[in-house]
Amino acid sequence: MPAATPAEPPAPSLPATLTVAAVGDMHFDRRVKELIGSEGGLAPLKYVTDRLAAADVAVGNLESPLSNGGTPWPDKDVRFRGDPRGIEGLVASNFTFLSLANNHILDYGTEALMDTVTALDLAGIGYAGAGIDRAAAWKPAAATYGDTTVAFLSFSHILPVGFIAGEDRAGLAPGRTDMGAVAEAISAAKAENDYVLVAFHWGVEYVDDANADQVRDARAAIDAGADMVLSHHPHVIQGVEFYNGGLIAYSLGDFVFDHYSRKTGEAFILEADLGPHGIANVRAVPVYLYQIGQPKAVTGPEATGILERLERISSPHGTSVVIEGDVAQVLP
């Protein structure tokens, strides 16, 4: 009898393609807190909940602790402490990951930070970028979709005195002071997961263009293994760039944030397909924030104005923004 031919080993399965929706800064204090007091915890996000919840992965920046306790951080001119009921809207919007690495997460000290972490744990929302100590702040969050895994890391370039986490001190994960460690953390996450998303809190407030440090560090994150860099802090939108197979949003602007100018109220939801062959079908959905901080998708001339602005500030990065009705395709 002829010898049996050895069976071919099964081909490794490719990770699934996932839809991602990313937004910018969200705080639940000031006029947003007043809104929650009058209309409940679902109110701040009620006009965008369905759109965000439709994505497989929704990502944003939680710019305030969610707590009724804590002690005000000394020597800060602006402090946020968000209404804990705001988590209702975050859950309804199906947020997968929230960045905690920002210059307000420790505004009411360790107690308020840990109230926030506990609330997110109970709600099943992943978070990264701050915690009870350095190990917790640098630990990636992860989500599983069948056999496909996604990791999330966040870092802040904006570093109030005393906010950096230590071996036995609560705080955030710094970016600009140790980009070597940031790259190592991204590479380690990539080795264990199919996809890696990274958030940076950085840039100059109210400036349309990403600065040289942002460009350098975003590209370093992609080179280290990040698939998408999804960033915030300037309170205005900045450009989008395709780089080395990855996607960079230099600033997604504000998202749940009371404000006082047309420019700071204009933002967008960045949507994309994240798959084994790269980033595809990138879309910008324009939103405008009511003065009380509620985002809502806009249409007509309002939508066109925001998308034309995104086109102007993305063009220097070699990116095309093709407006199609009330949304835009974002192309390399």
FIMITOR-874269 format. One record per atom (N, C-alpha, C): x, y, z. Coordinates in steps of 0.001 Angstrom, whole numbers, plus 500000, padded with zeros to 6 digits. Example, Ala and Ser with C-alpha at 12.3 -4.5 7.8 and 13.67 -1.06 7.14 Angstrom:
! FIMITOR-874269
513190494310507800/512300495500507800/513200496700507800/512850497750507080/513670498940507140/512900500030507870/
END
This chain:
! FIMITOR-874269
500849498810500000/500000500000500000/500884501239500000/500549502262499184/501347503494499194/501215504202500542/502266504900500914/502241505623502175/501216506753502109/500548506938503204/499540508005503257/500223509364503187/499625510286502430/500144511648502339/499766512417503600/500750513035504268/500412513789505482/499407514902505182/498485515055506085/497474516108505904/498119517478506045/497682518396505186/498155519770505282/497612520406506569/498459521115507319/497931521805508500/496941522875508072/495896523077508855/494912524105508475/495562525486508430/495141526291507460/495656527651507350/495168528470508540/496048529291509094/495608530110510224/494501531070509793/493494531205510625/492390532094510282/492799533539510507/492308534404509655/492606535825509779/491695536457510822/492183537484511501/491295538171512447/490127538822511723/489048539008512441/487850539602511857/488076541082511554/487312541569510594/487269543007510332/486239543634511262/486653544693511959/485802545351512942/485559546800512553/484391547299512880/484112548721512679/484481549485513945/485130550627513754/485579551461514865/484927552828514743/484466553368515867/483981554748515933/484758555448517037/485411556563516702/486253557267517668/485800558714517806/485803559200519050/485416560576519336/486415561180520324/486262562471520577/487231563197521388/486849563331522848/487041564542523382/486950564790524822/485502564813525315/485281564137526450/483971564130527090/484130564434528577/483470565475529053/483411565692530502/481950565839530906/481675565563532173/480302565527532659/480117566477533842/480790567629533742/480712568664534770/480104569926534151/480077571008534904/479610572321534485/478197572216533869/478016572724532674/476676572737532082/476206571336531709/477143570433531450/476749569039531192/476165568431532461/476769568735533598/476224568248534875/474823568813535107/474616570081534767/473283570671534902/472270569941534017/472695569588532809/471825568839531898/471454567488532489/472441566793533037/472162565500533659/471199565679534831/471393566756535606/470501567009536726/469054567193536309/468839567785535133/467469568062534687/466874566959533813/467743566247533053/467219565269532099/467755563849532279/468718563656533165/469206562305533432/470499561984532707/471096560844533083/472418560467532609/472515560122531139/471391559837530488/471417559525529056/471472560778528189/471129561928528764/470915563133527967/472141563621527202/473353563648527783/474466564236527035/474746563565525694/474553562278525597/474901561539524375/473674561078523582/472489561542523950/471280560926523411/471147561055521901/471717562113521299/471553562292519859/472551561460519036/473568560902519683/474579560126518955/474673558689519453/473854558342520443/473943557014521058/473826555899520030/472834555970519171/472603554884518223/473764554740517245/474322555856516815/475435555789515847/476649555141516494/476990555537517705/478142554961518379/477909553487518703/476720553164519152/476422551784519549/476452550818518377/476309551338517156/476336550469515980/477732549970515646/478771550608516161/480152550188515880/480520548986516737/481449548183516232/481974547090517053/482814547635518202/483603548667517915/484511549253518896/484269550757518928/483871551286520077/483699552733520237/484723553226521257/485394554339520914/486511554839521713/486328556336521948/486627556796523162/486586558220523453/487467558554524642/487558559833524978/488364560290526096/487460560792527212/487588560186528395/486827560631529552/487627561706530274/487217562951530092/488000564105530533/487702564513531968/486794563810532642/486500564141534034/486342562854534827/486760562849536093/486380561723536935/484864561716537100/484301560556537367/482874560414537640/482742560083539120/482407561080539921/482452560902541368/481713562038542059/481228561743543253/480694562787544117/481645563091545271/482810562434545279/483744562588546377/485073563150545931/486069562945546777/487407563404546465/487697564796546995/488940565192546827/489436566477547297/489999567255546122/489636568525545948/490149569292544801/491673569301544760/492209569071543558/493660569110543379/494148570538543559/495188570744544345/495642572118544593/496274572753543354/496197574074543297/496917574869542301/496516574546540872/495231574197540650/494707574049539293/493601575070539099/493637575776537971/492628576803537753/491325576245537221/491361575083536534/490150574440536040/490144573003536553/489078572640537262/488945571279537772/487587570732537365/487557569477536943/486304568806536582/486033567667537570/484745567511537906/484263566334538613/482888566027538047/482823565013537202/481609564746536459/480560564005537275/479303564248536928/478178563542537554/478289562051537252/478317561192538281/478455559755538030/477360559174537148/476208559839537084/475127559331536236/475462559433534754/476506560184534403/476917560258533007/477303558916532427/477633557960533291/478022556644532780/476862555957532074/475630556362532374/474481555751531705/474559555967530196/474924557167529771/475047557438528346/476223556717527719/477318556566528469/478480555839527960/478140554372527725/477369553790528646/476949552391528482/475984552252527312/475001553138527222/474020553061526141/474680553237524781/475763554030524722/476479554263523468/477472553147523150/477547552165524040/478361550971523797/479848551298523696/480326552237524525/481753552518524514/482527551277524948/483483550911524125/484341549772524421/485512550198525287/486134551332524913/487326551825525586/487197553321525861/487702553732527020/487815555144527341/489244555441527778/489775556532527262/491081557011527694/490928557787528990/491786557471529970/491820558207531225/493086559050531354/493965558978530383/495231559718530436/495002561137529932/494665562022530851/494444563421530484/494674564305531704/494645565599531489/495016566558532525/493890566928533476/492800566137533474/491719566376534430/491329565136535231/491871563984534904/491392562749535521/491699562699537017/492690563461537479/493032563464538900/492624564782539578/491672565491538974/491290566802539499/490740566754540925/490166565620541300/489672565454542670/490374564292543373/491613564076542993/492471563167543721/492216561698543470/492907560886544266/492850559432544111/491451558892544349/490749559441545337/489423558923545653/488483559018544452/488446560167543805/487549560344542658/488004559493541475/489322559368541283/489815558491540218/489365557065540451/489490556575541682/489117555189541953/487600554993541903/486823556023542243/485378555938542030/485076555729540546/485839556438539704/485654556334538258/485999554943537756/487147554441538178/487591553111537763/486575552053538203/486090552166539420/485101551206539914/483824551251539088/483370552462538775/482150552602537973/482321552001536581/483482552222535968/483725551656534643/483817550137534708/484463549620535743/484524548162535907/483128547569536030/482298548173536848/480939547664537044/480121547745535760/480416548757534945/479681548951533687/480232548094532553/481396547489532763/481997546679531705/482635547485530596/483064548707530897/483731549555529912/485236549492530163/486010549174529124/487454549129529248/488056550517529307/489194550636529979/489856551929530107/491353551707530226/492101552743529905/493556552696530021/494067554101530231/495274554202530819/495929555491530927/495998556095532299/495276555549533278/495357556036534649/494906554930535582/495408554989536836/495035553970537801/495693554195539131/495590553205539999/496051553312541369/497564553394541472/498281552922540437/499739553000540418/500212552907538974/501524552910538787/502080552918537435/501660551685536643/501690550519537270/501326549294536558/499900549369536030/498992549892536855/497599550003536422/497437551034535319/498157552150535426/498032553210534427/498548552771533062/499563551931533044/500169551493531792/499551550209531252/498670549594531984/498081548327531553/497101548548530398/497240547806529310/496273547965528225/494929547348528575/493869547959528086/492560547323528113/492461546411526903/491580545438526959/491433544506525838/489976544108525676/489594543852524444/488253543365524129/488386542228523128/487471541265523211/487517540068522376/486262539980521526/486473539663520262/485379539485519303/485583538121518648/484983537085519211/485278535732518742/486730535405519025/487483535102517965/488908534816518120/489778536060517924/489165537203517728/489902538431517441/489992539300518697/491197539816518968/491394540643520161/491895542029519783/491435543012520547/491822544407520356/492346544938521681/493519545568521656/494072546211522845/493993547718522711/493925548391523852/493821549848523878/494762550398524935/495554551400524556/496475552086525449/496253553587525334/496477554324526418/496377555781526305/497448556444527154/497898557614526653/498996558357527262/498711559846527143/499233560608528095/499053562054528050/500387562770527900/500425563722526967/501557564637526865/501348565866527763/500122566070528241/499801567195529114/499884566671530544/500825567214531324/501189566584532592/501177567600533740/500022567818534373/500010568673535563/500953568111536642/501486568987537439/502420568577538487/501743567570539424/502394566436539609/501888565412540512/500950564406539892/500622564549538602/499648563656537965/500253562338537475/501551562233537328/502150561019536771/502099559893537797/501616558740537391/501534557584538287/502925557095538664/503065556663539915/504315556094540389/504119554661540839/505178554049541326/505088552652541748/504058552471542854/503866553468543697/502873553393544764/502043554667544839/501837555314543687/501079556560543632/500123556545542453/498877556886542705/497883556937541637/498212558049540655/497810557860539412/498036558885538407/497884558346537014/498473559079536059/498294558758534646/499584558246534016/499449557712532820/500589557240532034/501084558382531150/502332558835531330/502843559960530551/503313559512529168/503175560415528203/503662560129526860/504986560793526563/505013562102526514/506165562826525966/507438562643526770/507323562310528058/508526562169528870/509203560818528710/508524559863528076/509110558526527948/508527557788526752/508765558328525559/508215557698524367/508859556347524081/510053556112524605/510638554780524468/509799553736525167/509355554040526378/508498553111527116/507131552978526448/506642554071525884/505374554017525154/505482553041523986/506545553161523198/506744552259522062/506846550807522516/507541550572523616/507654549207524131/506289548662524557/505478549497525191/504152549058525620/503265548724524426/503367549530523373/502583549264522167/503043547960521518/504338547781521398/504866546560520788/504450545327521572/504482545418522906/504081544282523737/502599543970523551/501768545016523450/500339544787523226/500090544163521863/500839544615520855/500667544069519509/501061542604519453/502059542212520234/502505540814520226/501433539872520757/500504540396521545/499494539557522172/498094539780521631/497925540722520724/496594541057520221/496629541262518715/495477541105518090/495406541294516637/495503542764516262/494852543625517033/494834545048516728/495177545846517988/495778547014517772/496104547907518893/495650549322518545/494862549910519427/494436551300519321/495148552095520411/495608553292520068/496345554123521010/495745555526521011/495567556092522204/495099557469522344/496181558305522990/496369559516522461/497247560501523076/496427561744523412/496723562328524569/496148563612524950/497275564629524811/497171565549523830/498358566324523459/497980567540522634/498998568250522185/498800569362521262/498561570687521969/498396571733521156/498206573091521657/496729573452521523/496152573943522600/494732574267522589/494394575312521525/493289575048520809/492689575960519829/493547576160518582/494524575295518361/495388575368517177/494974574268516195/494782574652514927/494256573725513925/495258572663513478/496531572969513577/497546572092512996/498298571322514079/498507570042513822/499340569241514711/500769569769514681/501415569789515833/502794570259515856/503774569120515561/505041569462515473/506049568477515075/506150567323516066/505973567613517363/506033566546518362/504895565552518181/503702566054517897/502570565165517660/502826564259516463/503302564843515376/503559564055514168/504613562990514449/505700563389515076/506774562440515385/506274561293516259/505558561625517326/505160560595518285/504025559726517756/503121560299516969/502064559485516363/502660558459515406/503598558905514603/504230557976513666/505048556912514394/505694557311515495/506434556333516295/505490555271516860/504289555672517250/503311554717517760/502880553736516679/502645554237515465/502299553345514356/503461552394514060/504676552931514023/505847552090513758/506018551012514821/505584551293516053/505719550325517140/504653549246517095/503601549452516275/502584548421516155/501154548883516283/500915550165516563/499545550664516648/498898550654515265/497636550301515232/496877550359513981/496209551714513802/495785552307514903/495136553612514858/495605554439516046/495869555725515800/496173556695516852/495022557689516875/494333557783518011/493077558512518120/493215559514519265/493365560800518927/493866561747519922/492950562941520144/493320563750521159/492437564808521647/493222565768522529/492565566801522991/492987567841523926/492893569258523358/493186569519522079/493222570927521642/491878571662521664/490755570962521881/489410571561521872/488964571974520470/489764571680519471/489382571851518070/489868570622517312/489290570413516143/489728569278515337/491063569597514657/491844568558514443/493062568640513650/493015567564512573/494030567516511726/493973566695510537/494068565198510787/493760564461509736/493837563000509716/494935562608508739/495699561577509090/496819561139508260/496851559615508164/497152559120506969/497474557712506780/498996557583506799/499487556654507613/500938556502507730/501296555034507954/502142554501507105/502719553161507277/501651552114507593/500546552179506878/499470551212507059/498517551527508188/498801552585508955/497937552949510065/497217554259509820/496368554631510759/495565555842510648/495780556699511885/496001557995511673/496242558936512764/495193560040512705/494496560260513813/493643561440513988/494340562309515022/494886563439514585/495695564252515490/494873564921516586/493631565273516294/492693565703517339/491273565519516817/490483564790517598/489081564591517269/488202565699517844/488832566673518515/488081567789519071/487325567396520332/486445568280520758/485572567978521889/484387567156521409/483728566467522368/482562565684521977/481399565874522953/481625565707524237/480642566116525241/481338567184526068/481061568450525748/481863569528526322/481132570844526111/480740571523527190/480141572836527009/481205573793526476/480788574765525680/481754575603524971/481110576938524623/481937577828524042/481471579200523844/481855579763522478/482167578914521519/482475579419520186/482063578387519142/481818578879517940/481449577976516855/482555576957516591/483792577411516602/484916576552516251/485066575386517219/484928575645518510/485084574561519474/483886573626519495/482789574059518897/481614573194518830/481595572260517639/482507572474516695/482547571632515497/483463570429515714/482956569243515430/483743568030515630/483274566971514643/483795565775514803/483359564684513934/483552563350514632/482763562377514218/482966560981514593/483795560354513489/484923559772513842/485764559081512871/485366557615512864/484934557132511721/484546555733511574/485484555059510575/485818553793510829/486722553071509940/486522551579510107/486901550841509074/486945549384509135/488378548974509419/488567548220510482/489889547754510900/489964546267510627/490811545880509649/490859544486509242/492264543965509089/492401542687508759/493730542072508656/494573542652507529/493941543330506592/494685543930505483/494813545448505631/494500545959506828/494702547378507084/493418548131507366/493515549436507238/492406550353507509/491683550649506206/490365550581506226/489593550836505013/488302551566505372/487688552131504339/486366552741504461/486325553751505613/487276554673505603/487357555683506661/486361556802506348/485574557162507348/484514558144507155/484559559181508271/484167560386507949/484018561445508939/482550561853508978/481956561746510153/480555562130510360/480552563435511162/480180564556510547/480271565839511245/479217565970512341/479636566523513468/478710566789514562/478926568220515042/477894568755515656/478030570043516323/477571569882517761/478300570511518678/477985570438520095/477111571623520474/475906571337520967/475138572421521565/475983573068522668/475683574314522989/476489575013523992/476507574297525334/475464573539525627/475443572780526879/476279571508526786/476837571223525604/477760570107525489/477241568884524780/476025568915524250/475459567753523569/475888567690522112/476515566593521670/476832566444520250/475630565916519456/475517566399518230/474452565939517341/474960565978515913/474733564921515149/475115564910513743/474371566016513013/475084566694512107/474492567818511391/474407567508509903/473604568299509213/473367568091507786/473476569424507056/473416569340505735/473376570540504922/474612571406505060/474433572739505018/475588573645505095/476426573468506357/475791573119507482/476557572889508710/477535571735508528/477057570654507949/477918569493507720/479025569842506737/478667570506505652/479655570857504634/480759571731505218/480396572702506059/481388573582506644/482407572838507493/481936571896508294/482854571116509139/483748570233508280/483174569601507284/483955568693506445/484952569443505571/484576570632505104/485533571434504330/486703571875505214/486390572176506461/487461572513507393/488386571321507616/487818570120507789/488634568915507948/489479568666506705/488917568954505548/489669568799504298/490887569714504269/490704570974504658/491805571941504633/492937571530505579/492608571078506768/493652570792507747/494252569397507570/493589568532506801/494141567197506524/495001567181505277/494770568124504371/495512568157503105/497025568204503298/497571568969504254/499031568970504433/499604567610504812/498760566702505301/499205565353505640/499050564390504466/498721564925503276/498547564076502105/497234563339502078/496266563779502865/494980563104502992/493912563832502199/493066563058501528/491935563618500799/490654563396501600/489837564424501676/488524564331502320/487492564607501244/486780563578500851/485832563667499741/484420563723500313/483796564867500167/482476565074500762/481413564404499895/480606563586500543/479512562882499868/478239563116500667/477516564161500307/476332564518501062/476727565076502419/476234564446503475/476471564955504834/477585564213505564/478323563349504877/479492562690505453/480631562802504445/481797562318504829/482939562365503906/483713561063503973/484240560667502838/485218559596502783/486599560205503000/487398559597503819/488752560060504093/489725559072503453/490540559597502515/491344558721501656/492803559134501695/493711558151501548/495152558506501467/495480559189500149/
END
